[in-house]
């Protein structure tokens, strides 16, 4: 049975609310982590970014295999599956 749901927009929720935080982004092929410093209609910008090749346990303090990137990382929003503050 279908159910009607009211959606309420909340200011500073989602990516906007995480600006300046170190976040982890789960994407179609890779995971990325870094400080969220930019958001536009097409992509997000992560400074001091790493690509995570192997996570290890999500409760560990560090990633099992995270490789620092030499420059800021731009991630296309259409590739993001989920995001959060994890570590």
Buried (B, 14 or more C-beta within 10 A) or exposed (E): EEEEEEEEEEEEEEBEEBBEEBBBBBBEEEBBBBBBBEBEEEBBBBBEBBBBEEBEEEEEEEBEEBEEBEEBBBBEBEBBEEBEEBB
